[in-house]
């Protein structure tokens, strides 16, 4: 559950009980919670769980949904009551398009896996001159590097892959006129480095890119000193480039910082077009978006080639727009296709976990990525005991590989906001593309992924369960039949509340990113015979219903009528009807609130079942307050006050439903208790007092209604058993005589 405790809910005739958040984190070392609910977690486990109310569960969904499918904002969510956007999620169509992948064939060079410098050989002079024409760097930095290389003969440049280290190394040697230039194989042993510079070799410049080092074969200072002596004898120079994870001992290293992407792209365009055309191309919106997404320098080279073709009329504007996504897709494919010597399986597990927990706490992402790593090891070799190294992981190096960043931000918890170190991809689309590629391009990983998701769904932390749901939503958008059969349906029929709730959230988020046929699935489940599937459908209606309020309410009315016809046990009736009422509550507090209110009023007297459902849902909604604060303004009351101020809505549906609830023998007591709570809030808020003063006269149309409300205001106790609050006496004067 989240930052506020769930208030105790009154129980009208068809209102189910409330509950707080479930707690307790399963030990991931235990066997997986099977889809059919192993016997040890059966009915006893179900009884120990305390189901969240629909309102509390929606609050968790709002707080913890990823940025690619953000469900409103915690301070704004609630529809027309507090001004949220109608759809309730940002960029659903855009998110769905990214998941489904690029649609444009681009026949220009798209960077893929770069082959390592595995062969030794001379770099042609023409290649050096061509690179010099587009090379961009801070000249002050380059001057410092030149001085250091000239003095020490050996320079070690450290940086991430594809940041221009090799080009910088070649340019340093070119500026020293150290020609010819020869590349050395990356597998050169550090201990034999000096032996590479023989008397017969005419080269004066040497480049060793991405030197391969291991813990048992590090690059040490004596290796460089020996190389320096040999180089001095031949008046030659060596530049070594290493990655962030290179094993070095007492080796002076210079960190290479790449130039800005805009400068590099401009330099490449000037070699293909004139200054005026270059300026126009750089001003294109698609180019600006490309530069904002943190693409690598190798991708800029290909993009410049494509832009040159666009300027010449050889490719379309759509190809320019799609290039960024195509480049990202190639990067993701490269991550999964690299062998263990380049990207370890543990790093691939971290990439998947980061896709699921993008923007979440780094420590949590790392913790759960190691759980996935164990499952992947078991898939690769079931006979091997899965092992996870305890130490040896560098946060910065991990994020650099993932093209991600670390930042500090607040995380919602049940105790309130807590500042945490978080991690996210530089390109927010990366998580969607990665999950799609994993699910469709690497089906052998599905057993491990499904096992991992089941553990996440059974976790005690709302953030973890919500991200399990959002991950499955992406899988459903990619391949709905497989996601339904392998993940969502087993959760939906589970005896465990947590898993059913994750199924609800997965279906909701899948619908909001434009996965087809979700309403059809919910309709079928709601009309079916499986009680758990009906529960999932009802909960889901409350979340996606604002898009189709008439259909959602019609389905809920049909469900409650069937419930009244089929059940004789009053306790069972109240429990199941309570879930239906909570769905109505969510719809009333949604962006479609006006339509929902009109529908509820229109069908109030259809029959006993619909009458009970309507009043229970309405009274439930009246419990909710802004920010879920104890003395926050009641959302329904604030809604009514605005309606009166804007249109003088004397015939508004809120007073109508209030009068119906107060007059119904089954709903009178909880309705009066809610009104008492509003009066207590008014004691602390002038705004609430004025709103209540506007509403109360509209609730009195008969002597009986006057008697009921005046009795409440005259006899109610204050907070904690104190005498009646003074505001009650003031509100009593607003009641008209009947």
Buried (B, 14 or more C-beta within 10 A) or exposed (E): BBBBEBBEBBBBBBBBEBBBBBEEEBEBEEEBBEBEBEEEBEEEBBEEBBBBBBBBBBBBBBBBBBBBBBBBBBEEBBBBBBEBEEBBBBBBEBBBBBBEBBEBEBEBEBBEEEEBBEEBEBBEEEEBEEBEEBBBBEEEBBEEBBEBBBEBBBBBBBBBBBBBBBBBBBBBBBBBEBBBBBBBBBEBBBBEBBEBBEEEBEBBBBBBBBBBBEEEEBBBEEBBEBBBEBBEEBEBBBBBBBBBBBBBEEBEBBEBEBBEBBBBBBBBBBEBBEEEBBEBBBEBEBBEEBBEBBBBBBBBBBBBBBBBBBBEEEBEEEBBBBBBBBBBBBBBBBBBEBEEEBBBEBBBBBBBBBBBBBBBBBEBBBBBBBBBBBBBBBBEEEEEEBEEEEEEBEEEBBBBBBBBBEEEEEBBBBEEEEEBEBBBBBBBBBBBBBBBBBBEEBEEBBBBBBBBBBBBBBBEBBBBBBBBBBBBBBBBBBBBEBBBEBBBBBBBBBBBBBBBBBBBBBBBBBBBBBBEEBBEBBBEBBBEEEEBBBBBBBBBBBBBBBBBBEBBBBBBBBBBBBBBEEBEEEEEBBBBBBBBBBBBBBBBBBBBBBBBBEBBBEBBEEEBBBBBBBBBBBBBBBBBBBBBEBBBBBBBBBBBBBBBEEEEBEEBBBBBBBBBBBBBEBBBEBBBBBBBBBBBBBBBBEEBBEBBBBBBBBBBEEEEBBEBBBEBBEEBEBEEEEEBBEBBEBBBEBBEEE
